[in-house]
Amino acid sequence: MNIKRISLFLSILLLCSNLSATTQKDKVIRAAIDIGMGGPKLQVAEIDTKTNQIVKILHTQRYFVNFYDSISRNPNNNLSSEVMTEGHKAFKEAIDMAYSFDTDRIVAIATASFRSAANGEQFAHEIQNETGIKVHIVDQNLEGKLAFQAILSKIDIVAENLVVWDVGGGSIQFITMAPDGSCIVDCGEEGVGIFTDYIIEKIQHRNIEECGSPNPMSIEDINQATAYARNLSKKIHGIFKEKISRSTTLIVGAGSVFGYGIAKILNKNLLTIEDLTLAVENLAGKTDADLGGGDYAFCEGSNLILVLGFMQILNIQQMQIINVNNADGALIYEPFWQ
């Protein structure tokens, strides 16, 4: 009798152990590192593997490395040894932080930072060999899809009624979904890095190497920069202009320019063209310190101008800002985790 009881008890323990293991597999902790023009961005989250949805964001962090400057200042479009050393250090710090959350797996993606660099692929291999973390260099279409899926996972909306606008250091994407379920991505090669350089070189007629920031800007600088942004926006495909004009369409700003920069400056996540117009008018005479200081202050004002110019031409009266980036999309992009 005792032997039967012991056998039954062991069977129950084994069943509970199997159930526990199944439950654990249903919920995993993943980390994704998005290496953009302004450095790596880390996202650590609990993922429901059955629904492939983010259950909870556990940690998010940015590490400033100015890949854009390194590429744009080099005649051969190479990342310098100095910036690669900084990049290695930042990437290692991001990995260590991710593992402090008992992360099951880590993936990394690189966008314009490595696409534009002549030695970007080589640097990706070096990082992978040193850390064991695979770095996926993604094209603009996949970059856009990652942002779109990340936003779609955050809100309850019919996908066809959503337009996601992702502004990065080296590129801009508008993304929506066609009636057949395919993603439509309109890519622009001029991100905020090139736009900021244009203000310094073409409008202010200054040397980028000497100043590095367009701030402070005059009223005339702002007016000319806004006109240039409006001109850039005319390149956007008519599909997006038509969809933006519909009352049923929700426009969402994604990426660090919106999530960390503009939302912080305006102190709101619902952006209206009136709010942005006033913020741009108030930029005149402001220094980097006036714009909050820190690593990204040099481009905070030009970011506002770029977005305003696009909103004016595309007739975007208001839009929602959701603080997600490509790392959020990578967390739930199944091919990365297979």
C-alpha positions in Angstrom: 0.0 0.0 0.0 2.8 2.4 0.9 4.6 1.6 -2.3 1.4 2.4 -4.3 1.1 5.7 -2.4 4.7 6.6 -3.1 4.3 5.7 -6.7 1.2 7.9 -7.0 3.0 10.8 -5.2 6.0 10.6 -7.6 3.6 10.5 -10.6 1.9 13.7 -9.3 5.2 15.4 -8.8 6.3 14.5 -12.4 3.0 15.8 -13.8 3.4 19.1 -11.8 7.0 19.4 -13.1 5.9 18.9 -16.7 3.1 21.4 -16.3 5.5 23.9 -14.8 7.9 23.4 -17.7 5.2 24.0 -20.2 4.1 27.1 -18.4 7.6 28.4 -18.3 7.9 27.9 -22.1 4.8 29.8 -22.7 6.4 32.9 -21.1 10.0 33.8 -21.9 12.2 36.8 -21.4 13.8 38.2 -24.6 16.0 41.1 -25.3 16.5 43.0 -28.6 19.1 45.5 -29.3 18.4 48.0 -32.1 21.6 49.6 -33.4 20.6 52.9 -35.0 22.6 55.9 -36.2 22.6 57.3 -32.6 23.7 54.1 -31.0 22.2 50.9 -29.6 18.8 50.8 -28.0 18.0 47.9 -25.6 14.5 46.5 -25.0 14.0 43.6 -22.5 10.5 42.1 -22.3 8.4 39.2 -21.2 6.9 37.5 -24.2 3.9 35.2 -24.5 5.1 32.6 -27.0 1.6 31.4 -27.7 0.2 34.7 -28.8 3.6 36.2 -29.8 2.8 39.3 -27.9 4.8 41.5 -25.5 3.4 40.9 -22.0 5.5 43.3 -20.1 8.5 45.6 -20.9 11.1 45.0 -18.2 13.7 47.5 -19.2 14.5 50.0 -21.9 17.7 52.0 -22.4 19.6 54.0 -25.0 23.4 54.1 -25.4 24.7 57.1 -27.3 27.2 56.3 -30.0 27.3 58.7 -32.9 27.6 56.3 -35.9 26.1 58.9 -38.2 28.9 61.4 -37.7 31.5 58.7 -38.2 30.0 57.6 -41.5 29.1 61.0 -42.9 32.5 62.6 -42.0 34.5 59.8 -43.7 35.0 60.1 -47.4 34.9 56.3 -47.8 31.8 56.0 -45.6 33.6 53.8 -43.1 33.0 53.6 -39.4 36.1 54.8 -37.7 38.1 52.6 -35.3 37.2 55.0 -32.5 33.5 54.8 -33.0 33.6 51.0 -33.4 35.4 50.8 -30.1 32.6 52.9 -28.5 30.1 50.7 -30.3 31.6 47.5 -28.9 31.6 49.0 -25.4 28.0 50.1 -25.6 26.8 46.8 -27.1 28.6 44.9 -24.3 26.9 47.1 -21.7 23.5 46.4 -23.3 24.2 42.7 -23.3 25.2 42.7 -19.6 22.1 44.7 -18.7 19.9 42.2 -20.7 21.4 39.2 -18.9 20.8 40.8 -15.5 17.1 40.1 -16.2 17.7 36.4 -16.7 17.1 36.8 -20.4 16.6 33.6 -22.4 17.9 34.9 -25.7 19.1 38.2 -27.3 19.0 39.3 -30.9 20.4 42.4 -32.4 19.4 44.4 -35.5 21.2 47.1 -37.3 19.6 49.6 -39.6 21.0 52.6 -41.5 24.0 52.7 -39.1 25.4 49.5 -40.7 23.6 49.7 -44.0 25.3 53.0 -44.9 28.8 52.1 -43.6 31.2 50.4 -46.1 32.5 48.3 -43.3 29.2 47.9 -41.5 28.9 44.2 -42.4 32.5 43.6 -41.2 31.7 45.3 -37.9 28.5 43.2 -37.5 30.6 40.1 -37.8 33.1 41.3 -35.3 30.4 42.0 -32.8 28.9 38.6 -33.4 32.2 36.8 -33.0 33.1 38.7 -29.9 29.7 38.4 -28.1 28.0 35.4 -29.7 25.0 37.6 -30.5 23.9 37.6 -34.1 23.5 41.0 -35.7 20.9 41.2 -38.4 21.5 44.0 -40.9 17.9 44.8 -42.0 16.8 46.7 -45.1 14.4 49.6 -45.0 11.4 47.4 -45.8 11.9 45.1 -42.9 12.8 48.1 -40.7 9.4 49.6 -41.5 7.5 46.3 -41.0 9.1 45.9 -37.5 7.9 49.3 -36.5 4.4 48.7 -37.9 4.1 45.3 -36.1 5.3 46.8 -32.9 2.7 49.6 -33.0 0.0 47.1 -34.0 0.8 45.0 -31.0 0.2 48.0 -28.7 -3.2 49.3 -29.9 -6.5 47.8 -30.9 -7.1 49.0 -34.5 -7.8 47.5 -37.9 -4.4 47.3 -39.6 -5.6 49.0 -42.8 -6.6 52.1 -40.8 -3.1 52.5 -39.4 -0.2 54.6 -40.8 3.1 54.4 -38.9 5.7 57.1 -39.4 9.1 56.1 -38.2 11.8 58.8 -38.3 15.4 57.7 -37.7 18.9 59.2 -37.9 19.6 57.8 -41.4 16.1 57.2 -42.9 12.4 57.8 -42.8 9.6 55.2 -43.3 5.9 55.5 -43.8 4.2 52.1 -43.3 0.6 50.9 -43.8 -1.2 47.7 -44.7 -2.9 47.0 -48.1 -6.3 45.3 -48.3 -4.6 42.0 -49.2 -2.6 42.1 -45.9 0.7 43.0 -47.3 2.8 45.8 -45.8 3.4 48.9 -47.9 6.6 50.8 -47.0 7.7 54.1 -48.4 11.3 54.7 -47.6 13.2 58.0 -47.5 17.0 58.1 -47.3 17.2 61.5 -45.6 16.8 61.0 -41.9 17.3 63.6 -39.2 21.1 63.3 -39.4 21.2 64.5 -43.0 18.5 67.1 -42.3 20.5 68.5 -39.4 23.7 68.7 -41.5 21.7 70.5 -44.3 20.8 73.2 -41.9 24.4 73.7 -40.7 26.0 73.5 -44.2 23.4 74.9 -46.6 21.4 77.3 -44.5 23.9 78.6 -41.9 26.9 78.1 -44.2 29.0 76.8 -41.3 31.5 73.9 -41.0 30.0 70.8 -39.5 33.4 69.7 -38.2 33.7 72.9 -36.2 30.3 73.3 -34.7 28.4 70.0 -34.9 25.1 71.6 -33.9 22.8 74.1 -35.7 21.7 75.6 -32.4 21.0 78.4 -31.8 19.0 79.0 -34.9 17.7 82.3 -36.2 14.1 82.8 -37.3 15.4 82.8 -40.9 17.2 79.5 -40.4 14.0 78.0 -39.1 11.9 79.3 -42.0 14.4 77.9 -44.6 14.7 74.6 -42.8 10.9 74.2 -42.6 10.7 75.0 -46.4 13.3 72.3 -47.1 11.4 69.8 -44.9 8.2 70.6 -46.8 10.0 69.9 -50.1 11.2 66.5 -48.8 7.7 65.5 -47.8 6.5 65.9 -51.4 8.4 62.7 -52.3 6.0 60.6 -50.2 3.9 58.2 -52.3 0.3 59.2 -53.0 -1.0 56.0 -51.3 0.0 57.5 -48.0 -1.4 61.0 -48.8 -4.7 59.4 -49.7 -4.9 57.2 -46.6 -3.8 60.1 -44.3 -6.7 62.1 -45.7 -9.3 59.6 -44.4 -11.1 60.3 -41.2 -10.7 56.6 -40.2 -6.9 56.6 -40.4 -4.8 56.8 -37.2 -1.3 58.2 -37.7 1.3 57.1 -35.2 4.8 58.3 -34.7 7.3 55.6 -33.8 11.0 55.6 -33.1 13.3 57.6 -30.8 12.8 60.9 -32.6 9.1 60.8 -31.7 9.2 58.7 -28.5 12.2 60.2 -26.7 12.6 63.6 -28.4 9.4 65.3 -29.5 7.1 63.7 -26.9 9.5 64.8 -24.2 9.9 68.4 -25.4 6.1 68.9 -25.8 5.3 66.8 -22.7 2.5 65.0 -24.5 1.9 61.9 -26.7 -0.9 63.4 -28.7 0.8 65.7 -31.2 -1.2 68.4 -33.0 0.1 70.7 -35.8 -0.7 73.7 -33.6 1.5 72.4 -30.8 4.4 71.7 -33.1 4.1 75.0 -34.9 4.3 76.9 -31.6 7.3 74.7 -30.5 9.1 75.5 -33.7 8.4 79.2 -33.5 10.0 79.1 -30.0 13.2 77.5 -31.2 14.8 80.8 -32.3 17.9 81.6 -30.2 17.8 78.4 -28.2 21.0 76.6 -27.4 21.6 72.9 -26.9 21.4 73.6 -23.1 18.0 75.3 -23.6 16.8 72.2 -25.4 17.6 70.0 -22.4 21.3 69.3 -23.0 22.6 65.8 -23.2 23.8 63.7 -26.2 20.9 64.4 -28.5 20.2 68.1 -27.8 22.0 69.1 -31.0 19.3 67.6 -33.2 16.2 68.1 -31.0 15.3 71.4 -32.6 15.9 70.2 -36.2 13.8 67.1 -35.5 10.8 69.4 -34.6 11.3 71.3 -37.9 11.5 68.2 -40.0 8.3 66.7 -38.6 6.4 70.0 -38.9 7.3 70.4 -42.6 6.0 66.9 -43.3 2.8 67.5 -41.3 2.1 70.7 -43.2 2.4 69.2 -46.7 0.7 65.9 -45.8 -2.1 67.7 -43.9 -1.6 65.8 -40.7 -3.5 67.7 -38.2 -2.8 65.4 -35.3 -1.0 62.2 -34.6 -0.4 59.8 -31.7 3.1 59.1 -30.4 3.9 55.7 -29.1 7.4 55.1 -27.7 8.4 52.0 -29.6 11.4 51.3 -31.8 12.7 48.5 -34.0 13.8 46.6 -30.9 10.1 46.2 -29.9 9.3 44.8 -33.4 12.3 42.5 -33.2 11.1 41.0 -30.0 8.0 39.6 -31.7 9.4 39.0 -35.2 9.3 35.2 -35.3 12.1 34.5 -37.9 14.6 36.0 -35.5 13.7 33.5 -32.8 13.4 30.3 -34.8 
